[in-house]
Amino acid sequence: MIRRILALRPRALGDGVLTTPALRALARGHRGATLDVVTERPYAPLLAGLAEVARVWTLERSVRATLVLGLRLRRERYDLVVDFFGNPRTALLTRLSGAPRRAGYDLRGRRSAYTLRVARSVPAERGEREYAAAVHVRLAVAAGGIEDGLDTRVALGDVARTQAVRVLAQAGVRDPARTIGLIAAGTWATKTWPWSHAAILARGLIGAGWEVLALVGPGEGAVAATLERLAPGVRVLPPCGVAVLAAVIARLAAVAGTDSGPRHLAVALNVPSFAWFGPTHPDTWSPPDPRHGSWWTSLPCRGCDRTACPHWNCMPSLAPARALELVLDHLDRTRAPARFGLEPDARTTADFRPAAGA
């Protein structure tokens, strides 16, 4: 009988959020069992408050920290460990846990750590790809879980909500409900939109009557400075942790920009979003929900998943004038009906992708 379960998902922000439906599936399939999670310290607050999570273990990025945590986990005597990450470090933690049942993805060099292995990707029709949250749920179900939908969720504490009010005031945001969070940077250089493009979009949104808050993270000071210089009136998010970032996003009208962690937070918080894609695939990273639209480059090399590129034309090819049209149209589709108590029209994410060459 499964009494204690451990789930591993160290990083990153968006990937952790996309694992939450799988955590619910594990809890639903093993009722009465306790579910603990391993993640990195910045993301712990988003998971610690979830109803299905009993405890969050934090992991630092060092060999020593990995070994120390592995020995601690072994003493906990987990019955089942599920590795939703599948890199060498989490495979090692899975093995060190000593759990009799260990589930993970069937990846070369790591499969021996697991007693139950599941394919990371499965063939799809018409060239489509599996939504990332569905991949994790598939692993959870194989480990005895019962699917409970693909909607992602995060926990917002009262402290974070209070700090979000202060941070928005510090940024100079007058009306969060009329403010769009803009994401220009990306985890990879190839996912980043040209800053000049982001500035043109920001100016257009401000001209259309919206406030714009640049959602910048650690090390993205140059992005913020460029936007402030090229788009007067843009507000910039002050430095804050991911819990406060989530609470800020929860108060905004919408989030727009690159495929990124803040966009996944918007999805989890039911805040409308619109994202543009180049090297990553919208099927994988954009939910099948009409509130969250996407725009994909028409270049034939799109969806390459490259973190470095010798030509890098995909993101620059997404013109800011067209982005402005798409974002404003998406806001009309997702926000206007709500003002009259109506449901947004049931369109798929694909409806918001322009035709080739658009």
VMD Tcl script that draws the C-alpha trace (Angstrom):
set ca {
  {0.00 0.00 0.00}
  {1.26 3.47 -0.91}
  {1.37 5.68 2.18}
  {4.13 8.19 1.33}
  {4.85 9.71 -2.09}
  {7.64 12.01 -3.21}
  {7.51 14.05 -6.44}
  {10.65 15.63 -7.95}
  {10.52 18.84 -10.02}
  {13.45 21.15 -9.15}
  {13.11 23.79 -11.87}
  {12.18 26.03 -13.53}
  {9.27 28.37 -12.83}
  {7.03 27.47 -15.75}
  {7.92 23.78 -15.63}
  {7.05 23.61 -11.95}
  {3.67 25.22 -12.56}
  {2.97 22.74 -15.37}
  {3.56 19.84 -12.97}
  {0.71 20.79 -10.64}
  {-2.01 18.82 -12.50}
  {0.17 15.72 -12.12}
  {0.48 16.34 -8.38}
  {-3.31 16.44 -8.13}
  {-3.52 13.21 -10.10}
  {-1.13 11.47 -7.72}
  {-3.07 12.68 -4.68}
  {-6.37 11.61 -6.20}
  {-5.11 8.17 -7.15}
  {-3.50 7.49 -3.77}
  {-6.09 8.85 -1.36}
  {-4.87 8.88 2.21}
  {-1.19 8.99 1.21}
  {0.97 12.02 1.99}
  {2.57 13.78 -0.98}
  {5.86 15.68 -0.61}
  {7.65 17.62 -3.35}
  {11.29 18.47 -4.09}
  {11.88 21.78 -5.85}
  {14.38 24.65 -5.76}
  {13.96 27.28 -3.08}
  {12.57 30.16 -5.21}
  {9.60 28.06 -6.34}
  {8.74 26.42 -3.02}
  {6.10 29.02 -1.94}
  {4.02 28.34 -5.04}
  {3.70 24.63 -4.17}
  {3.75 24.67 -0.36}
  {0.24 26.06 -0.12}
  {-1.40 23.54 -2.46}
  {-3.96 21.34 -0.71}
  {-2.44 18.10 -1.99}
  {1.14 18.91 -0.94}
  {2.15 18.02 2.62}
  {5.77 19.18 2.56}
  {8.21 20.85 0.18}
  {11.89 19.90 0.27}
  {14.22 22.51 -1.21}
  {17.24 21.57 -3.28}
  {20.33 23.66 -3.96}
  {22.35 23.28 -7.16}
  {25.45 21.51 -5.91}
  {26.66 17.93 -5.73}
  {26.99 18.10 -1.95}
  {23.44 19.44 -1.52}
  {22.10 16.69 -3.76}
  {23.84 13.96 -1.78}
  {22.79 15.42 1.58}
  {19.17 15.68 0.49}
  {19.27 12.18 -0.97}
  {20.32 10.73 2.40}
  {17.59 12.70 4.18}
  {14.98 11.43 1.74}
  {16.16 7.87 2.26}
  {15.40 8.18 5.98}
  {11.84 9.22 5.15}
  {11.14 5.76 3.65}
  {8.93 6.84 0.76}
  {6.87 4.10 -0.88}
  {6.78 5.83 -4.27}
  {9.02 8.44 -5.90}
  {8.01 10.09 -9.18}
  {10.65 12.07 -11.08}
  {8.95 14.68 -13.28}
  {12.27 16.21 -14.35}
  {14.51 13.38 -15.46}
  {17.96 14.94 -15.43}
  {21.00 13.14 -13.94}
  {20.61 14.90 -10.59}
  {16.96 13.96 -10.07}
  {17.62 10.43 -11.31}
  {20.32 10.18 -8.63}
  {17.94 11.52 -5.97}
  {15.35 8.98 -7.05}
  {17.82 6.14 -6.63}
  {19.17 7.50 -3.32}
  {15.64 7.65 -1.90}
  {15.59 3.85 -1.70}
  {11.87 3.79 -2.51}
  {10.67 0.38 -3.70}
  {8.65 2.01 -6.50}
  {10.31 4.68 -8.62}
  {8.72 6.22 -11.72}
  {10.33 8.43 -14.35}
  {10.78 9.12 -18.03}
  {12.47 6.54 -20.23}
  {15.59 8.59 -21.03}
  {19.00 7.30 -22.02}
  {21.43 7.15 -19.12}
  {18.69 7.56 -16.50}
  {16.17 4.79 -17.06}
  {18.00 2.45 -14.68}
  {17.00 4.71 -11.75}
  {13.33 3.82 -12.23}
  {11.29 0.68 -11.73}
  {8.53 2.20 -13.90}
  {9.43 4.05 -17.09}
  {7.21 6.15 -19.36}
  {8.07 7.72 -22.73}
  {8.73 11.45 -22.49}
  {7.00 12.06 -25.82}
  {4.35 10.14 -27.71}
  {3.46 10.30 -31.43}
  {0.71 12.77 -32.23}
  {-1.49 13.22 -35.27}
  {-0.90 15.93 -37.89}
  {2.42 16.98 -36.41}
  {0.88 18.20 -33.17}
  {2.69 17.90 -29.86}
  {1.53 16.96 -26.39}
  {0.87 19.77 -23.91}
  {3.61 19.71 -21.24}
  {1.12 19.37 -18.39}
  {-0.38 16.34 -20.12}
  {3.06 14.70 -20.33}
  {3.43 14.90 -16.55}
  {-0.12 13.70 -15.94}
  {0.57 10.68 -18.15}
  {3.51 9.77 -15.90}
  {1.42 10.34 -12.77}
  {-1.35 8.07 -14.08}
  {1.19 5.35 -14.87}
  {2.29 5.62 -11.23}
  {-1.25 5.04 -9.98}
  {-2.65 8.54 -10.22}
  {-6.11 9.48 -11.48}
  {-6.35 12.40 -13.88}
  {-8.03 15.52 -12.51}
  {-7.86 17.80 -15.53}
  {-4.94 19.77 -16.97}
  {-5.58 23.13 -15.36}
  {-2.50 24.38 -13.54}
  {-2.65 25.98 -10.09}
  {-0.34 27.79 -7.70}
  {-0.72 28.89 -4.09}
  {-0.91 32.58 -3.15}
  {-0.32 33.45 0.49}
  {-1.66 36.51 2.28}
  {1.85 37.92 2.75}
  {2.55 37.73 -0.99}
  {-0.78 39.37 -1.80}
  {-0.03 42.23 0.58}
  {3.46 42.70 -0.83}
  {2.06 42.69 -4.37}
  {-0.04 45.76 -3.56}
  {3.08 47.53 -2.30}
  {5.19 46.47 -5.30}
  {2.58 47.68 -7.79}
  {2.39 51.03 -6.03}
  {6.18 51.24 -6.02}
  {6.19 50.63 -9.77}
  {3.71 53.46 -10.27}
  {0.85 51.28 -11.52}
  {-2.36 53.25 -11.04}
  {-4.96 50.65 -12.03}
  {-3.83 46.99 -12.09}
  {-7.14 45.96 -13.67}
  {-6.20 48.09 -16.71}
  {-2.58 46.97 -16.79}
  {-0.92 44.46 -19.10}
  {2.16 42.62 -17.91}
  {4.70 42.61 -20.75}
  {7.41 39.92 -21.03}
  {10.25 40.72 -23.44}
  {13.02 38.41 -22.25}
  {13.13 34.62 -22.22}
  {14.89 31.82 -20.40}
  {16.88 31.18 -23.58}
  {18.40 33.88 -25.74}
  {16.59 32.41 -28.74}
  {13.19 32.85 -27.03}
  {13.80 36.54 -26.30}
  {11.97 39.10 -28.40}
  {14.05 42.08 -29.63}
  {13.76 44.79 -27.02}
  {12.97 47.38 -29.66}
  {9.98 45.26 -30.72}
  {8.78 45.13 -27.11}
  {9.11 48.91 -26.82}
  {7.03 49.50 -29.96}
  {4.34 47.15 -28.63}
  {4.37 48.90 -25.25}
  {3.91 52.29 -26.88}
  {0.99 50.94 -28.88}
  {-0.70 49.46 -25.81}
  {-0.26 52.70 -23.88}
  {-1.70 54.60 -26.84}
  {-4.71 52.25 -26.75}
  {-5.39 53.23 -23.14}
  {-3.67 50.41 -21.26}
  {-1.02 50.67 -18.59}
  {2.03 48.47 -19.25}
  {4.12 46.79 -16.56}
  {7.40 45.24 -17.72}
  {7.76 41.87 -15.97}
  {11.52 41.64 -15.63}
  {13.48 39.22 -13.50}
  {16.98 38.94 -12.07}
  {19.67 39.93 -14.56}
  {17.20 41.69 -16.87}
  {17.99 45.26 -15.88}
  {19.11 46.11 -19.41}
  {15.70 45.07 -20.74}
  {13.96 47.33 -18.25}
  {16.24 50.28 -19.02}
  {15.70 49.89 -22.76}
  {11.93 49.76 -22.42}
  {11.87 52.82 -20.16}
  {14.03 54.74 -22.63}
  {12.18 53.74 -25.82}
  {8.65 53.60 -24.42}
  {8.07 56.42 -21.92}
  {5.29 55.54 -19.54}
  {6.20 51.88 -19.16}
  {6.25 50.75 -15.54}
  {8.89 48.28 -14.39}
  {8.35 45.55 -11.83}
  {10.69 46.08 -8.84}
  {12.81 43.10 -7.73}
  {10.68 40.48 -5.98}
  {10.41 36.75 -5.43}
  {8.24 34.44 -7.50}
  {5.49 34.36 -4.85}
  {5.07 38.13 -5.06}
  {5.40 37.99 -8.86}
  {2.48 35.56 -8.93}
  {0.42 37.80 -6.66}
  {1.20 40.78 -8.93}
  {0.11 38.88 -12.03}
  {-3.10 37.83 -10.30}
  {-4.09 41.52 -10.11}
  {-3.35 42.37 -13.77}
  {-5.74 42.52 -16.70}
  {-3.58 40.26 -18.86}
  {-0.05 39.11 -19.60}
  {1.56 39.24 -23.05}
  {4.98 38.35 -24.36}
  {7.40 35.52 -24.84}
  {7.02 31.87 -23.84}
  {8.09 32.13 -20.21}
  {7.45 31.34 -16.55}
  {5.36 34.49 -15.89}
  {3.06 33.51 -18.75}
  {2.52 30.08 -17.12}
  {1.72 31.85 -13.85}
  {-0.94 33.87 -15.67}
  {-2.46 30.64 -16.98}
  {-2.50 29.12 -13.49}
  {-4.12 32.26 -12.06}
  {-6.82 32.51 -14.77}
  {-5.40 35.78 -16.06}
  {-5.78 36.08 -19.87}
  {-2.52 35.80 -21.77}
  {-1.10 35.98 -25.27}
  {2.35 34.62 -26.15}
  {4.55 34.46 -29.24}
  {6.72 31.53 -30.14}
  {9.79 30.88 -32.28}
  {12.08 28.00 -31.28}
  {9.52 26.46 -28.92}
  {6.24 24.83 -29.93}
  {2.91 26.37 -28.84}
  {1.28 22.93 -28.64}
  {3.75 22.05 -25.88}
  {3.72 25.29 -23.94}
  {0.34 26.91 -24.56}
  {-2.82 25.45 -22.97}
  {-5.84 24.49 -25.09}
  {-7.85 27.32 -23.59}
  {-9.36 30.28 -25.51}
  {-8.24 32.70 -22.79}
  {-4.61 32.03 -23.72}
  {-3.75 32.80 -27.31}
  {-0.54 32.29 -29.23}
  {1.31 33.48 -32.31}
  {3.98 31.40 -34.01}
  {6.60 32.39 -36.54}
  {6.03 31.06 -40.06}
  {9.68 30.16 -40.65}
  {10.15 26.49 -41.64}
  {12.70 25.92 -38.86}
  {10.25 26.92 -36.13}
  {9.89 24.63 -33.12}
  {13.57 23.61 -33.28}
  {14.03 23.89 -29.48}
  {17.51 25.33 -30.02}
  {18.92 27.44 -27.20}
  {21.49 28.93 -29.61}
  {21.04 29.70 -33.29}
  {23.44 30.90 -36.05}
  {20.81 33.02 -37.81}
  {18.01 33.65 -35.24}
  {15.30 35.08 -37.45}
  {12.26 33.52 -35.81}
  {11.57 35.97 -33.00}
  {12.69 39.14 -34.84}
  {10.32 38.16 -37.68}
  {7.35 38.61 -35.35}
  {6.61 42.28 -36.06}
  {5.50 44.47 -33.12}
  {2.73 46.15 -35.16}
  {1.17 42.76 -35.81}
  {1.69 41.78 -32.17}
  {-0.27 44.87 -31.12}
  {-3.18 43.92 -33.38}
  {-3.23 40.36 -32.07}
  {-2.97 41.32 -28.40}
  {-5.74 43.92 -28.62}
  {-7.95 41.49 -30.53}
  {-7.30 38.80 -27.94}
  {-8.18 41.20 -25.12}
  {-11.45 42.02 -26.86}
  {-12.25 38.31 -27.23}
  {-11.39 37.28 -23.68}
  {-12.26 40.30 -21.54}
  {-15.22 42.06 -23.19}
  {-17.70 39.15 -22.81}
  {-16.85 38.84 -19.12}
  {-17.99 42.41 -18.51}
  {-21.50 41.39 -19.56}
  {-21.56 38.08 -17.71}
  {-21.08 36.05 -20.90}
  {-18.66 33.23 -21.68}
  {-15.78 33.93 -24.10}
  {-16.43 32.30 -27.47}
  {-15.07 28.75 -27.62}
  {-12.11 29.13 -29.93}
  {-8.94 27.11 -29.84}
  {-5.48 28.57 -29.38}
  {-4.79 27.80 -33.05}
  {-7.44 30.38 -34.07}
  {-5.11 33.13 -32.87}
  {-2.13 32.06 -35.01}
  {-1.84 34.11 -38.18}
  {-1.53 32.38 -41.50}
  {1.93 31.84 -42.93}
  {3.54 35.13 -43.83}
  {1.22 37.20 -41.63}
}
mol new
graphics top color blue
foreach p $ca { graphics top sphere $p radius 0.5 }
foreach p [lrange $ca 0 end-1] q [lrange $ca 1 end] { graphics top cylinder $p $q radius 0.2 }
display resetview
